[in-house]
Amino acid sequence: MMNRRSDRSRLYRSLTAPILFGLGVAGACVRAPVPLPPVELTEVSTANPGLASSEQVVRVGLLNTRMLPFSSAGSRADVIAARIIGGDFAIVALSEVFSETGRERLVELLEGEYPYRVEFLGSRKLHRLDSGLMLLSRLPLSAIADSIPFRTIRVRASTDAGSEPEQAAAFVRFVEFDECASKDCWAAKGVGYVRVALSGRPLHLFFTHMQASYGSDDEEGRRATFAARASQRVQMGSFIQAVAGDGLRQGENALVIGDLNVDGSTGASGETLQEEASGAERSEMMSQLSVPFPFGLSDAWTDHGPPDDPGLTFPVRNLSVRFDYVLASLPDTTTPLCVKSIATAFGLDTQRTPESIDITVERQVTDHLGLVVELVPAPNGCALVTSAGRDTPATGR
């Protein structure tokens, strides 16, 4: 099985892309090795364990893994897999899984716990890496009608119909972004789409990794990355409309999750020009991505995050920005679903408190904090946690 995965992956990518992308992104950050945190892998059941708890809490995890080409991905995959198992997630979205060694190790360790997976989404361009996106689910992926566009056979996935590209293509949609800037042009960044069912009702899942912010000391570089992200968001909105527009107009639930590379920790009236620009870009982002959601799209951290916590997720060595998001549209009145909580977690480690984390060690795992969001059925509506820490009635949106 492992050899078959490796053989297929060689069909989808060239040697040039990992060399240039890996040297460009990872080569600038060389440091002495530090031992990784100890790994205690929980024994994994081969049966589908269902949802995350007996109370039907649906726990969703998100993490940028920093598994770049030539990185020590195998040992870090062991750590991340152990934390995913320990976190009892129903769904996990990962990005920057560019290392085939890391990808194969994650699948090897997690396929028993997560029988439904999107392991690989490849590029339509031979010189590029794949998307780096991976999705793990305890919930079966729902088949998508052939009439829905953006079908791809550059996919590896585990579904009820099988794992071959032609079989997996019936359960996944993917669009590769047209615009990019700098080193990101060596990767097939884009947005993936799957559906799962909760209590018989659809949950639309969009998982993505958008243009990185290169050129922080170069105004021209900043403008290029801002423009690339703006274009990607427009393209993403069109993609969402095309693959899920009918369901969204009928009030079905949806999540948009990923490393959006827009700093959400400051408002439009930031203290510096850079903070003000970041705040303005976040406002633009929410406006652009809300277009295909007729019942609205909310930033789960803003609405449900711990009061007075800006939700910083990057970089681990000195947290300063919020790049990672869970955006929610939850208007379904047949099976109301609400955000119970959202929190950051070092490498998706839900077992330890931030005070017990050794940053020197943790930064070897990945350079992003993960996000952990819990969704719960709420027939009586949701409580919105405001910045002042008050609970007020709110809709499922």
Stockholm file with secondary structure:
# STOCKHOLM 1.0

chainA/1-397         MMNRRSDRSRLYRSLTAPILFGLGVAGACVRAPVPLPPVELTEVSTANPGLASSEQVVRVGLLNTRMLPFSSAGSRADVIAARIIGGDFAIVALSEVFSETGRERLVELLEGEYPYRVEFLGSRKLHRLDSGLMLLSRLPLSAIADSIPFRTIRVRASTDAGSEPEQAAAFVRFVEFDECASKDCWAAKGVGYVRVALSGRPLHLFFTHMQASYGSDDEEGRRATFAARASQRVQMGSFIQAVAGDGLRQGENALVIGDLNVDGSTGASGETLQEEASGAERSEMMSQLSVPFPFGLSDAWTDHGPPDDPGLTFPVRNLSVRFDYVLASLPDTTTPLCVKSIATAFGLDTQRTPESIDITVERQVTDHLGLVVELVPAPNGCALVTSAGRDTPATGR
#=GR chainA/1-397 SS CHHHHHHHHHHHCCSHHHHHHHHHHTTTCCCCCCCCCCCCCCCCCSSCCCSSSTTCCEEEEEEEEEECTTSCHHHHHHHHHHHHHHHTCSEEEEEEECCHHHHHHHHHHHTTTCCEEEEEECCSSTTSCCCCCEEEESSCCCCCCTTSSCCCSSEEEEBTTBSSHHHHTTSCEEEECSCCCGGGGGSCCEEEEEEEEETTEEEEEEEEECCCCCCTTCHHHHHHHHHHHHHHHHHHHHHHHHHHHHHHHTTCEEEEEEECCCCCSSCTTCSSHHHHHHHHHHHHHHHHHHTTCTTCCEEHHHHHSCTTCCCCCBCGGGCCBCCEEEEEECCCSSSCEEEEEEEEEETTCCSSCGGGCCHHHHTTTCSSEEEEEEEEECTTCEEEECTTSCEEEECCC
#=GC SS_cons         CHHHHHHHHHHHCCSHHHHHHHHHHTTTCCCCCCCCCCCCCCCCCSSCCCSSSTTCCEEEEEEEEEECTTSCHHHHHHHHHHHHHHHTCSEEEEEEECCHHHHHHHHHHHTTTCCEEEEEECCSSTTSCCCCCEEEESSCCCCCCTTSSCCCSSEEEEBTTBSSHHHHTTSCEEEECSCCCGGGGGSCCEEEEEEEEETTEEEEEEEEECCCCCCTTCHHHHHHHHHHHHHHHHHHHHHHHHHHHHHHHTTCEEEEEEECCCCCSSCTTCSSHHHHHHHHHHHHHHHHHHTTCTTCCEEHHHHHSCTTCCCCCBCGGGCCBCCEEEEEECCCSSSCEEEEEEEEEETTCCSSCGGGCCHHHHTTTCSSEEEEEEEEECTTCEEEECTTSCEEEECCC
//
